[in-house]
Amino acid sequence: MAATTEEQVERVRDLVASIPAGKVATYGDIAAAAGLSSPRTVGWIMRTDSSDLPWHRVVPASGRPAAHLAHRQISRLALEGAPIVDGRVDLVATRHRFPRQG
């Protein structure tokens, strides 16, 4: 992976912080809004620098959280009113759309 700049990290952090309660964004949504080439970069940033962010509002494109996070993530989203069906976030109902840049 190419080196991630501080500017890119801050952009991802700002985007994650802007996701409203009860809404979610996928790693791909955030990568696209931040101008990054890969959702994996967002995943790396979230793993290393997200303890103070609403991390639970970022989900894979499937809407199903990673197994090791699933209970905590689904519980937090449900408390915010996000619809959950069979352990999966209803992306149609909850997906946050970032404003277009440029």
Biopython code that builds the backbone (N, CA, C, O; Angstrom):
import numpy as np
from Bio.PDB.StructureBuilder import StructureBuilder

atoms = [
    (1, "MET", "N", (0.847, -1.170, 0.000)),
    (1, "MET", "CA", (0.000, 0.000, 0.000)),
    (1, "MET", "C", (0.896, 1.237, 0.000)),
    (1, "MET", "O", (1.909, 1.284, 0.697)),
    (2, "ALA", "N", (0.511, 2.224, -0.782)),
    (2, "ALA", "CA", (1.250, 3.480, -0.820)),
    (2, "ALA", "C", (1.128, 4.164, 0.535)),
    (2, "ALA", "O", (0.167, 3.953, 1.275)),
    (3, "ALA", "N", (2.112, 4.978, 0.838)),
    (3, "ALA", "CA", (2.093, 5.687, 2.113)),
    (3, "ALA", "C", (0.843, 6.564, 2.208)),
    (3, "ALA", "O", (0.469, 7.250, 1.256)),
    (4, "THR", "N", (0.219, 6.523, 3.363)),
    (4, "THR", "CA", (-0.970, 7.334, 3.607)),
    (4, "THR", "C", (-0.518, 8.641, 4.238)),
    (4, "THR", "O", (0.232, 8.626, 5.215)),
    (5, "THR", "N", (-0.956, 9.757, 3.705)),
    (5, "THR", "CA", (-0.543, 11.053, 4.217)),
    (5, "THR", "C", (-1.386, 11.463, 5.416)),
    (5, "THR", "O", (-2.492, 10.960, 5.612)),
    (6, "GLU", "N", (-0.854, 12.380, 6.213)),
    (6, "GLU", "CA", (-1.609, 12.917, 7.343)),
    (6, "GLU", "C", (-2.897, 13.568, 6.858)),
    (6, "GLU", "O", (-3.928, 13.481, 7.525)),
    (7, "GLU", "N", (-2.843, 14.219, 5.704)),
    (7, "GLU", "CA", (-4.032, 14.862, 5.136)),
    (7, "GLU", "C", (-5.123, 13.824, 4.848)),
    (7, "GLU", "O", (-6.298, 14.064, 5.125)),
    (8, "GLN", "N", (-4.735, 12.678, 4.294)),
    (8, "GLN", "CA", (-5.696, 11.613, 4.011)),
    (8, "GLN", "C", (-6.280, 11.054, 5.303)),
    (8, "GLN", "O", (-7.482, 10.802, 5.384)),
    (9, "VAL", "N", (-5.440, 10.861, 6.305)),
    (9, "VAL", "CA", (-5.916, 10.360, 7.597)),
    (9, "VAL", "C", (-6.925, 11.340, 8.186)),
    (9, "VAL", "O", (-7.984, 10.929, 8.658)),
    (10, "GLU", "N", (-6.608, 12.619, 8.162)),
    (10, "GLU", "CA", (-7.520, 13.628, 8.714)),
    (10, "GLU", "C", (-8.820, 13.697, 7.926)),
    (10, "GLU", "O", (-9.886, 13.888, 8.510)),
    (11, "ARG", "N", (-8.746, 13.543, 6.604)),
    (11, "ARG", "CA", (-9.962, 13.559, 5.774)),
    (11, "ARG", "C", (-10.868, 12.398, 6.156)),
    (11, "ARG", "O", (-12.076, 12.578, 6.312)),
    (12, "VAL", "N", (-10.293, 11.207, 6.308)),
    (12, "VAL", "CA", (-11.085, 10.038, 6.709)),
    (12, "VAL", "C", (-11.678, 10.274, 8.095)),
    (12, "VAL", "O", (-12.857, 10.000, 8.320)),
    (13, "ARG", "N", (-10.873, 10.778, 9.019)),
    (13, "ARG", "CA", (-11.375, 11.055, 10.376)),
    (13, "ARG", "C", (-12.540, 12.036, 10.328)),
    (13, "ARG", "O", (-13.547, 11.832, 11.005)),
    (14, "ASP", "N", (-12.413, 13.108, 9.530)),
    (14, "ASP", "CA", (-13.491, 14.103, 9.412)),
    (14, "ASP", "C", (-14.763, 13.481, 8.841)),
    (14, "ASP", "O", (-15.865, 13.765, 9.308)),
    (15, "LEU", "N", (-14.601, 12.633, 7.830)),
    (15, "LEU", "CA", (-15.767, 11.986, 7.219)),
    (15, "LEU", "C", (-16.468, 11.072, 8.220)),
    (15, "LEU", "O", (-17.692, 11.115, 8.347)),
    (16, "VAL", "N", (-15.701, 10.249, 8.927)),
    (16, "VAL", "CA", (-16.295, 9.338, 9.911)),
    (16, "VAL", "C", (-17.006, 10.146, 10.993)),
    (16, "VAL", "O", (-18.110, 9.792, 11.407)),
    (17, "ALA", "N", (-16.380, 11.229, 11.452)),
    (17, "ALA", "CA", (-16.985, 12.059, 12.490)),
    (17, "ALA", "C", (-18.287, 12.697, 12.018)),
    (17, "ALA", "O", (-19.141, 13.035, 12.837)),
    (18, "SER", "N", (-18.448, 12.864, 10.712)),
    (18, "SER", "CA", (-19.638, 13.540, 10.180)),
    (18, "SER", "C", (-20.832, 12.608, 9.968)),
    (18, "SER", "O", (-21.921, 13.079, 9.641)),
    (19, "ILE", "N", (-20.651, 11.302, 10.147)),
    (19, "ILE", "CA", (-21.757, 10.358, 9.957)),
    (19, "ILE", "C", (-22.738, 10.532, 11.120)),
    (19, "ILE", "O", (-22.354, 10.354, 12.276)),
    (20, "PRO", "N", (-24.000, 10.878, 10.831)),
    (20, "PRO", "CA", (-24.961, 11.108, 11.919)),
    (20, "PRO", "C", (-25.334, 9.821, 12.661)),
    (20, "PRO", "O", (-25.220, 8.719, 12.123)),
    (21, "ALA", "N", (-25.774, 9.984, 13.885)),
    (21, "ALA", "CA", (-26.262, 8.847, 14.673)),
    (21, "ALA", "C", (-27.385, 8.146, 13.912)),
    (21, "ALA", "O", (-28.246, 8.794, 13.317)),
    (22, "GLY", "N", (-27.362, 6.817, 13.939)),
    (22, "GLY", "CA", (-28.391, 6.037, 13.260)),
    (22, "GLY", "C", (-28.111, 5.809, 11.792)),
    (22, "GLY", "O", (-28.883, 5.131, 11.114)),
    (23, "LYS", "N", (-27.020, 6.364, 11.287)),
    (23, "LYS", "CA", (-26.629, 6.184, 9.889)),
    (23, "LYS", "C", (-25.295, 5.456, 9.838)),
    (23, "LYS", "O", (-24.563, 5.420, 10.827)),
    (24, "VAL", "N", (-24.982, 4.878, 8.685)),
    (24, "VAL", "CA", (-23.702, 4.210, 8.495)),
    (24, "VAL", "C", (-23.132, 4.579, 7.128)),
    (24, "VAL", "O", (-23.843, 5.059, 6.246)),
    (25, "ALA", "N", (-21.835, 4.344, 6.981)),
    (25, "ALA", "CA", (-21.175, 4.458, 5.683)),
    (25, "ALA", "C", (-20.286, 3.236, 5.530)),
    (25, "ALA", "O", (-19.788, 2.692, 6.516)),
    (26, "THR", "N", (-20.091, 2.811, 4.299)),
    (26, "THR", "CA", (-19.197, 1.680, 4.062)),
    (26, "THR", "C", (-17.766, 2.199, 3.931)),
    (26, "THR", "O", (-17.531, 3.389, 3.720)),
    (27, "TYR", "N", (-16.824, 1.276, 4.060)),
    (27, "TYR", "CA", (-15.422, 1.638, 3.858)),
    (27, "TYR", "C", (-15.236, 2.227, 2.459)),
    (27, "TYR", "O", (-14.468, 3.171, 2.272)),
    (28, "GLY", "N", (-15.940, 1.665, 1.486)),
    (28, "GLY", "CA", (-15.856, 2.163, 0.112)),
    (28, "GLY", "C", (-16.439, 3.552, -0.046)),
    (28, "GLY", "O", (-15.895, 4.373, -0.785)),
    (29, "ASP", "N", (-17.552, 3.830, 0.644)),
    (29, "ASP", "CA", (-18.150, 5.173, 0.607)),
    (29, "ASP", "C", (-17.144, 6.213, 1.099)),
    (29, "ASP", "O", (-16.981, 7.275, 0.498)),
    (30, "ILE", "N", (-16.480, 5.887, 2.195)),
    (30, "ILE", "CA", (-15.527, 6.823, 2.792)),
    (30, "ILE", "C", (-14.305, 6.980, 1.888)),
    (30, "ILE", "O", (-13.811, 8.092, 1.700)),
    (31, "ALA", "N", (-13.817, 5.872, 1.327)),
    (31, "ALA", "CA", (-12.669, 5.951, 0.419)),
    (31, "ALA", "C", (-12.990, 6.850, -0.767)),
    (31, "ALA", "O", (-12.177, 7.692, -1.149)),
    (32, "ALA", "N", (-14.171, 6.675, -1.348)),
    (32, "ALA", "CA", (-14.563, 7.486, -2.504)),
    (32, "ALA", "C", (-14.659, 8.962, -2.125)),
    (32, "ALA", "O", (-14.174, 9.823, -2.860)),
    (33, "ALA", "N", (-15.279, 9.259, -0.986)),
    (33, "ALA", "CA", (-15.444, 10.646, -0.547)),
    (33, "ALA", "C", (-14.102, 11.295, -0.204)),
    (33, "ALA", "O", (-13.934, 12.506, -0.348)),
    (34, "ALA", "N", (-13.153, 10.479, 0.249)),
    (34, "ALA", "CA", (-11.829, 10.995, 0.634)),
    (34, "ALA", "C", (-10.854, 11.021, -0.538)),
    (34, "ALA", "O", (-9.741, 11.532, -0.412)),
    (35, "GLY", "N", (-11.272, 10.470, -1.681)),
    (35, "GLY", "CA", (-10.380, 10.427, -2.834)),
    (35, "GLY", "C", (-9.286, 9.387, -2.713)),
    (35, "GLY", "O", (-8.213, 9.533, -3.300)),
    (36, "LEU", "N", (-9.553, 8.339, -1.955)),
    (36, "LEU", "CA", (-8.578, 7.257, -1.793)),
    (36, "LEU", "C", (-8.834, 6.162, -2.815)),
    (36, "LEU", "O", (-9.963, 5.982, -3.272)),
    (37, "SER", "N", (-7.793, 5.437, -3.170)),
    (37, "SER", "CA", (-7.928, 4.415, -4.204)),
    (37, "SER", "C", (-8.517, 3.111, -3.682)),
    (37, "SER", "O", (-8.999, 2.299, -4.472)),
    (38, "SER", "N", (-8.489, 2.891, -2.365)),
    (38, "SER", "CA", (-8.931, 1.604, -1.841)),
    (38, "SER", "C", (-9.644, 1.723, -0.497)),
    (38, "SER", "O", (-9.204, 2.464, 0.382)),
    (39, "PRO", "N", (-10.753, 0.984, -0.343)),
    (39, "PRO", "CA", (-11.408, 0.922, 0.969)),
    (39, "PRO", "C", (-10.484, 0.342, 2.041)),
    (39, "PRO", "O", (-10.666, 0.609, 3.228)),
    (40, "ARG", "N", (-9.502, -0.443, 1.627)),
    (40, "ARG", "CA", (-8.566, -1.027, 2.596)),
    (40, "ARG", "C", (-7.791, 0.047, 3.349)),
    (40, "ARG", "O", (-7.442, -0.129, 4.516)),
    (41, "THR", "N", (-7.527, 1.160, 2.671)),
    (41, "THR", "CA", (-6.837, 2.271, 3.333)),
    (41, "THR", "C", (-7.695, 2.819, 4.465)),
    (41, "THR", "O", (-7.183, 3.147, 5.536)),
    (42, "VAL", "N", (-8.989, 2.917, 4.231)),
    (42, "VAL", "CA", (-9.910, 3.366, 5.281)),
    (42, "VAL", "C", (-9.884, 2.371, 6.436)),
    (42, "VAL", "O", (-9.857, 2.769, 7.600)),
    (43, "GLY", "N", (-9.893, 1.092, 6.120)),
    (43, "GLY", "CA", (-9.828, 0.065, 7.161)),
    (43, "GLY", "C", (-8.564, 0.188, 7.999)),
    (43, "GLY", "O", (-8.608, 0.057, 9.222)),
    (44, "TRP", "N", (-7.443, 0.441, 7.343)),
    (44, "TRP", "CA", (-6.177, 0.602, 8.060)),
    (44, "TRP", "C", (-6.245, 1.817, 8.986)),
    (44, "TRP", "O", (-5.825, 1.748, 10.141)),
    (45, "ILE", "N", (-6.772, 2.922, 8.476)),
    (45, "ILE", "CA", (-6.887, 4.131, 9.295)),
    (45, "ILE", "C", (-7.815, 3.870, 10.486)),
    (45, "ILE", "O", (-7.516, 4.276, 11.609)),
    (46, "MET", "N", (-8.927, 3.199, 10.242)),
    (46, "MET", "CA", (-9.875, 2.912, 11.321)),
    (46, "MET", "C", (-9.250, 2.011, 12.384)),
    (46, "MET", "O", (-9.528, 2.170, 13.573)),
    (47, "ARG", "N", (-8.412, 1.071, 11.966)),
    (47, "ARG", "CA", (-7.767, 0.175, 12.935)),
    (47, "ARG", "C", (-6.734, 0.907, 13.777)),
    (47, "ARG", "O", (-6.509, 0.548, 14.933)),
    (48, "THR", "N", (-6.099, 1.937, 13.206)),
    (48, "THR", "CA", (-4.982, 2.568, 13.896)),
    (48, "THR", "C", (-5.313, 3.910, 14.547)),
    (48, "THR", "O", (-4.574, 4.363, 15.421)),
    (49, "ASP", "N", (-6.413, 4.558, 14.137)),
    (49, "ASP", "CA", (-6.631, 5.931, 14.585)),
    (49, "ASP", "C", (-8.116, 6.284, 14.661)),
    (49, "ASP", "O", (-8.546, 7.270, 14.063)),
    (50, "SER", "N", (-8.903, 5.487, 15.391)),
    (50, "SER", "CA", (-10.340, 5.777, 15.424)),
    (50, "SER", "C", (-10.966, 5.662, 16.807)),
    (50, "SER", "O", (-12.191, 5.684, 16.932)),
    (51, "SER", "N", (-10.155, 5.543, 17.834)),
    (51, "SER", "CA", (-10.728, 5.306, 19.169)),
    (51, "SER", "C", (-11.657, 6.430, 19.617)),
    (51, "SER", "O", (-12.564, 6.195, 20.416)),
    (52, "ASP", "N", (-11.446, 7.645, 19.116)),
    (52, "ASP", "CA", (-12.286, 8.770, 19.522)),
    (52, "ASP", "C", (-13.385, 9.077, 18.507)),
    (52, "ASP", "O", (-14.052, 10.107, 18.603)),
    (53, "LEU", "N", (-13.572, 8.192, 17.547)),
    (53, "LEU", "CA", (-14.562, 8.397, 16.486)),
    (53, "LEU", "C", (-15.738, 7.441, 16.640)),
    (53, "LEU", "O", (-15.631, 6.446, 17.356)),
    (54, "PRO", "N", (-16.872, 7.729, 15.971)),
    (54, "PRO", "CA", (-17.999, 6.782, 15.988)),
    (54, "PRO", "C", (-17.720, 5.618, 15.025)),
    (54, "PRO", "O", (-18.390, 5.463, 14.004)),
    (55, "TRP", "N", (-16.724, 4.814, 15.375)),
    (55, "TRP", "CA", (-16.250, 3.706, 14.532)),
    (55, "TRP", "C", (-17.370, 2.743, 14.168)),
    (55, "TRP", "O", (-17.343, 2.126, 13.103)),
    (56, "HIS", "N", (-18.351, 2.615, 15.050)),
    (56, "HIS", "CA", (-19.429, 1.647, 14.831)),
    (56, "HIS", "C", (-20.307, 2.018, 13.643)),
    (56, "HIS", "O", (-21.098, 1.194, 13.185)),
    (57, "ARG", "N", (-20.185, 3.240, 13.136)),
    (57, "ARG", "CA", (-20.986, 3.681, 11.987)),
    (57, "ARG", "C", (-20.311, 3.377, 10.648)),
    (57, "ARG", "O", (-20.816, 3.770, 9.596)),
    (58, "VAL", "N", (-19.181, 2.684, 10.683)),
    (58, "VAL", "CA", (-18.484, 2.293, 9.455)),
    (58, "VAL", "C", (-18.597, 0.779, 9.323)),
    (58, "VAL", "O", (-18.171, 0.033, 10.204)),
    (59, "VAL", "N", (-19.178, 0.336, 8.209)),
    (59, "VAL", "CA", (-19.443, -1.093, 8.009)),
    (59, "VAL", "C", (-18.928, -1.561, 6.650)),
    (59, "VAL", "O", (-18.738, -0.756, 5.739)),
    (60, "PRO", "N", (-18.707, -2.859, 6.523)),
    (60, "PRO", "CA", (-18.368, -3.404, 5.203)),
    (60, "PRO", "C", (-19.554, -3.251, 4.247)),
    (60, "PRO", "O", (-20.683, -3.019, 4.678)),
    (61, "ALA", "N", (-19.288, -3.380, 2.968)),
    (61, "ALA", "CA", (-20.334, -3.228, 1.943)),
    (61, "ALA", "C", (-21.472, -4.233, 2.114)),
    (61, "ALA", "O", (-22.584, -3.997, 1.641)),
    (62, "SER", "N", (-21.202, -5.343, 2.784)),
    (62, "SER", "CA", (-22.237, -6.344, 3.027)),
    (62, "SER", "C", (-23.230, -5.889, 4.098)),
    (62, "SER", "O", (-24.333, -6.426, 4.198)),
    (63, "GLY", "N", (-22.830, -4.897, 4.897)),
    (63, "GLY", "CA", (-23.663, -4.476, 6.019)),
    (63, "GLY", "C", (-23.485, -5.342, 7.247)),
    (63, "GLY", "O", (-24.059, -5.063, 8.300)),
    (64, "ARG", "N", (-22.688, -6.395, 7.117)),
    (64, "ARG", "CA", (-22.465, -7.321, 8.235)),
    (64, "ARG", "C", (-21.105, -7.026, 8.870)),
    (64, "ARG", "O", (-20.073, -7.188, 8.220)),
    (65, "PRO", "N", (-21.097, -6.594, 10.138)),
    (65, "PRO", "CA", (-19.836, -6.274, 10.804)),
    (65, "PRO", "C", (-18.909, -7.484, 10.909)),
    (65, "PRO", "O", (-19.346, -8.633, 10.854)),
    (66, "ALA", "N", (-17.628, -7.193, 11.060)),
    (66, "ALA", "CA", (-16.644, -8.256, 11.296)),
    (66, "ALA", "C", (-17.038, -9.008, 12.561)),
    (66, "ALA", "O", (-17.537, -8.413, 13.516)),
    (67, "ALA", "N", (-16.813, -10.308, 12.560)),
    (67, "ALA", "CA", (-17.254, -11.168, 13.661)),
    (67, "ALA", "C", (-16.781, -10.670, 15.028)),
    (67, "ALA", "O", (-17.552, -10.679, 15.988)),
    (68, "HIS", "N", (-15.518, -10.235, 15.125)),
    (68, "HIS", "CA", (-14.989, -9.824, 16.424)),
    (68, "HIS", "C", (-15.591, -8.507, 16.926)),
    (68, "HIS", "O", (-15.450, -8.177, 18.103)),
    (69, "LEU", "N", (-16.258, -7.755, 16.048)),
    (69, "LEU", "CA", (-16.884, -6.489, 16.439)),
    (69, "LEU", "C", (-18.409, -6.552, 16.424)),
    (69, "LEU", "O", (-19.075, -5.647, 16.927)),
    (70, "ALA", "N", (-18.954, -7.605, 15.856)),
    (70, "ALA", "CA", (-20.381, -7.649, 15.531)),
    (70, "ALA", "C", (-21.292, -7.290, 16.703)),
    (70, "ALA", "O", (-22.164, -6.433, 16.559)),
    (71, "HIS", "N", (-21.109, -7.920, 17.843)),
    (71, "HIS", "CA", (-22.028, -7.673, 18.961)),
    (71, "HIS", "C", (-21.988, -6.207, 19.396)),
    (71, "HIS", "O", (-23.030, -5.561, 19.512)),
    (72, "ARG", "N", (-20.787, -5.687, 19.634)),
    (72, "ARG", "CA", (-20.656, -4.286, 20.072)),
    (72, "ARG", "C", (-21.190, -3.329, 19.010)),
    (72, "ARG", "O", (-21.906, -2.378, 19.322)),
    (73, "GLN", "N", (-20.837, -3.587, 17.763)),
    (73, "GLN", "CA", (-21.223, -2.666, 16.693)),
    (73, "GLN", "C", (-22.733, -2.680, 16.470)),
    (73, "GLN", "O", (-23.352, -1.619, 16.395)),
    (74, "ILE", "N", (-23.323, -3.843, 16.365)),
    (74, "ILE", "CA", (-24.772, -3.965, 16.155)),
    (74, "ILE", "C", (-25.526, -3.370, 17.343)),
    (74, "ILE", "O", (-26.542, -2.702, 17.153)),
    (75, "SER", "N", (-25.047, -3.600, 18.557)),
    (75, "SER", "CA", (-25.706, -3.051, 19.749)),
    (75, "SER", "C", (-25.715, -1.528, 19.720)),
    (75, "SER", "O", (-26.739, -0.900, 19.986)),
    (76, "ARG", "N", (-24.575, -0.943, 19.397)),
    (76, "ARG", "CA", (-24.492, 0.524, 19.348)),
    (76, "ARG", "C", (-25.396, 1.095, 18.254)),
    (76, "ARG", "O", (-26.094, 2.085, 18.472)),
    (77, "LEU", "N", (-25.377, 0.470, 17.090)),
    (77, "LEU", "CA", (-26.214, 0.962, 15.991)),
    (77, "LEU", "C", (-27.699, 0.826, 16.322)),
    (77, "LEU", "O", (-28.490, 1.722, 16.026)),
    (78, "ALA", "N", (-28.076, -0.293, 16.937)),
    (78, "ALA", "CA", (-29.473, -0.495, 17.316)),
    (78, "ALA", "C", (-29.923, 0.570, 18.323)),
    (78, "ALA", "O", (-31.046, 1.067, 18.244)),
    (79, "LEU", "N", (-29.043, 0.918, 19.270)),
    (79, "LEU", "CA", (-29.370, 1.962, 20.240)),
    (79, "LEU", "C", (-29.603, 3.312, 19.558)),
    (79, "LEU", "O", (-30.361, 4.143, 20.059)),
    (80, "GLU", "N", (-28.952, 3.524, 18.423)),
    (80, "GLU", "CA", (-29.119, 4.770, 17.669)),
    (80, "GLU", "C", (-30.320, 4.721, 16.721)),
    (80, "GLU", "O", (-30.639, 5.704, 16.051)),
    (81, "GLY", "N", (-30.981, 3.558, 16.677)),
    (81, "GLY", "CA", (-32.175, 3.443, 15.852)),
    (81, "GLY", "C", (-31.953, 2.905, 14.458)),
    (81, "GLY", "O", (-32.868, 2.926, 13.635)),
    (82, "ALA", "N", (-30.747, 2.420, 14.173)),
    (82, "ALA", "CA", (-30.471, 1.848, 12.850)),
    (82, "ALA", "C", (-31.168, 0.490, 12.741)),
    (82, "ALA", "O", (-31.060, -0.336, 13.647)),
    (83, "PRO", "N", (-31.885, 0.257, 11.631)),
    (83, "PRO", "CA", (-32.532, -1.047, 11.471)),
    (83, "PRO", "C", (-31.511, -2.163, 11.217)),
    (83, "PRO", "O", (-30.635, -2.053, 10.360)),
    (84, "ILE", "N", (-31.658, -3.226, 11.987)),
    (84, "ILE", "CA", (-30.777, -4.389, 11.891)),
    (84, "ILE", "C", (-31.639, -5.596, 11.544)),
    (84, "ILE", "O", (-32.641, -5.857, 12.209)),
    (85, "VAL", "N", (-31.253, -6.332, 10.505)),
    (85, "VAL", "CA", (-31.992, -7.523, 10.103)),
    (85, "VAL", "C", (-31.015, -8.693, 10.035)),
    (85, "VAL", "O", (-30.063, -8.672, 9.255)),
    (86, "ASP", "N", (-31.256, -9.710, 10.854)),
    (86, "ASP", "CA", (-30.394, -10.900, 10.884)),
    (86, "ASP", "C", (-28.918, -10.552, 11.036)),
    (86, "ASP", "O", (-28.080, -11.106, 10.325)),
    (87, "GLY", "N", (-28.589, -9.649, 11.946)),
    (87, "GLY", "CA", (-27.196, -9.309, 12.216)),
    (87, "GLY", "C", (-26.537, -8.449, 11.156)),
    (87, "GLY", "O", (-25.314, -8.309, 11.125)),
    (88, "ARG", "N", (-27.351, -7.877, 10.293)),
    (88, "ARG", "CA", (-26.827, -7.063, 9.200)),
    (88, "ARG", "C", (-27.530, -5.707, 9.238)),
    (88, "ARG", "O", (-28.736, -5.625, 9.472)),
    (89, "VAL", "N", (-26.753, -4.645, 9.003)),
    (89, "VAL", "CA", (-27.324, -3.299, 8.949)),
    (89, "VAL", "C", (-28.088, -3.153, 7.629)),
    (89, "VAL", "O", (-27.591, -3.542, 6.572)),
    (90, "ASP", "N", (-29.285, -2.597, 7.699)),
    (90, "ASP", "CA", (-30.073, -2.340, 6.491)),
    (90, "ASP", "C", (-29.480, -1.104, 5.802)),
    (90, "ASP", "O", (-29.810, 0.030, 6.150)),
    (91, "LEU", "N", (-28.603, -1.338, 4.823)),
    (91, "LEU", "CA", (-27.905, -0.240, 4.154)),
    (91, "LEU", "C", (-28.843, 0.669, 3.370)),
    (91, "LEU", "O", (-28.595, 1.871, 3.273)),
    (92, "VAL", "N", (-29.909, 0.118, 2.813)),
    (92, "VAL", "CA", (-30.843, 0.948, 2.046)),
    (92, "VAL", "C", (-31.451, 2.018, 2.958)),
    (92, "VAL", "O", (-31.608, 3.170, 2.555)),
    (93, "ALA", "N", (-31.787, 1.630, 4.176)),
    (93, "ALA", "CA", (-32.432, 2.554, 5.099)),
    (93, "ALA", "C", (-31.452, 3.465, 5.838)),
    (93, "ALA", "O", (-31.822, 4.568, 6.239)),
    (94, "THR", "N", (-30.214, 3.021, 6.021)),
    (94, "THR", "CA", (-29.308, 3.748, 6.920)),
    (94, "THR", "C", (-28.084, 4.361, 6.275)),
    (94, "THR", "O", (-27.321, 5.052, 6.951)),
    (95, "ARG", "N", (-27.872, 4.131, 4.996)),
    (95, "ARG", "CA", (-26.622, 4.588, 4.378)),
    (95, "ARG", "C", (-26.551, 6.111, 4.306)),
    (95, "ARG", "O", (-27.445, 6.767, 3.772)),
    (96, "HIS", "N", (-25.474, 6.653, 4.853)),
    (96, "HIS", "CA", (-25.227, 8.100, 4.823)),
    (96, "HIS", "C", (-24.573, 8.447, 3.480)),
    (96, "HIS", "O", (-23.671, 7.749, 3.017)),
    (97, "ARG", "N", (-25.034, 9.512, 2.879)),
    (97, "ARG", "CA", (-24.444, 9.995, 1.620)),
    (97, "ARG", "C", (-23.636, 11.245, 1.925)),
    (97, "ARG", "O", (-24.165, 12.230, 2.440)),
    (98, "PHE", "N", (-22.358, 11.196, 1.604)),
    (98, "PHE", "CA", (-21.495, 12.356, 1.818)),
    (98, "PHE", "C", (-21.752, 13.372, 0.705)),
    (98, "PHE", "O", (-22.027, 12.993, -0.433)),
    (99, "PRO", "N", (-21.661, 14.667, 1.036)),
    (99, "PRO", "CA", (-21.810, 15.693, -0.008)),
    (99, "PRO", "C", (-20.721, 15.540, -1.058)),
    (99, "PRO", "O", (-19.592, 15.174, -0.734)),
    (100, "ARG", "N", (-21.048, 15.815, -2.291)),
    (100, "ARG", "CA", (-20.056, 15.757, -3.367)),
    (100, "ARG", "C", (-18.994, 16.820, -3.156)),
    (100, "ARG", "O", (-19.292, 17.944, -2.754)),
    (101, "GLN", "N", (-17.757, 16.451, -3.433)),
    (101, "GLN", "CA", (-16.647, 17.397, -3.309)),
    (101, "GLN", "C", (-16.332, 18.005, -4.665)),
    (101, "GLN", "O", (-16.551, 17.387, -5.707)),
    (102, "GLY", "N", (-15.817, 19.224, -4.633)),
    (102, "GLY", "CA", (-15.362, 19.874, -5.869)),
    (102, "GLY", "C", (-16.494, 20.338, -6.664)),
    (102, "GLY", "O", (-16.302, 20.909, -7.738)),
]
sb = StructureBuilder()
sb.init_structure("model")
sb.init_model(0)
sb.init_chain("A")
sb.init_seg("    ")
for serial, (resi, resn, name, xyz) in enumerate(atoms, 1):
    if name == "N":
        sb.init_residue(resn, " ", resi, " ")
    sb.init_atom(name, np.array(xyz, "f"), 0.0, 1.0, " ", f" {name:<3s}", serial, name[0])
structure = sb.get_structure()
